[in-house]
Amino acid sequence: MLADGVSWSGKLPAPDRRCWVPSRIRAHWGDMLRVAGSLTLGEVRGHDLIRMLSRDGKPTAPGDAFAHYGRIFKTLHPLQFVSDEGYRRMIGAQLNVTEARHRLARKIFFGRRGELRQHYREGMEDQLGALGLALNSAVLFNSLYIDASLKQLAADDFPVTDKLLARLSPLQYDHINFLGRYAFTRPAAPGLRQLRGPHTDGDDDD
């Protein structure tokens, strides 16, 4: 009988699948290094690697060793997240960027409300490819004009500080008109359009 009326049968509980066993990693450390080297040098194909690490839906001995090795970092991550405020801020910033990208993608993909409706894989891949092209075009457009604006501000002796730069994002879309007609024509002259002033009136960009 243990404290607080808790009894013990004399048997240890079975190891949790989320725990890692160092002996399994040590036993296959050489194989793990060879696999990592082959991946780095591009000497192994993906399906060959999957076949080596898993068989009949169950991990092989090297695959099990990799699983245990990965659990080390799955343990370190929440510990560092709890104890390190700077790490939490970094993760939060990365999540904000990812969510901003998703918002822009959903805004572009307004016709189907972000849902793929094709009933075959090739059609879905075409939709995702077109969405990626439009998304990257918007990000490139914003990046070019943000850079041009910052250069103009610096030339006008405006203090362009690192704190200001950290708050800028090419994933904004309030100035982009996603509805209407789309004209894909070559501009008369290469280069960017003239930047608007702070009090310049104008319609949203096409």
C-alpha angles and dihedrals in degrees: 000000000000129000120301092022095294112147127205124210094204094251124111117229119254113268115269115247088231091061123089125227113211093203092063090053093047092049092059102027092116092052090048092053091049091051091049091049092049091051092048092051094042093238096132130059122228097243091048090053092049091050090051095049098042136034127182090350094305127101119253120228093271090044090052089050091053090049091054091046090054091052089064091066092040085060096044093050099063091040091054091042091056097043104035118066092187090055091051091051091050092050090047091052091050091050091050091053092048093049091048090053091050091050091053091047091051090048091053093044092055097134095071097024091244095308126127108226102176114114097212132061097239091055092051090048090051091051093048091046092052091047091051091050093051092045093050090047091055092048091048091048091051093045093053094049094042088054092048091048093051092050090051092048091050090049088053090054094251110154104251099190131182088247090058093047091051090061095053122097133181089212096080117114110174089109094052122092107215095180130071134036124342120213118192101194132143111253118245091241128022120245138054126314120254112280118247122239124237092263098037116125119218145138124263118279120267 
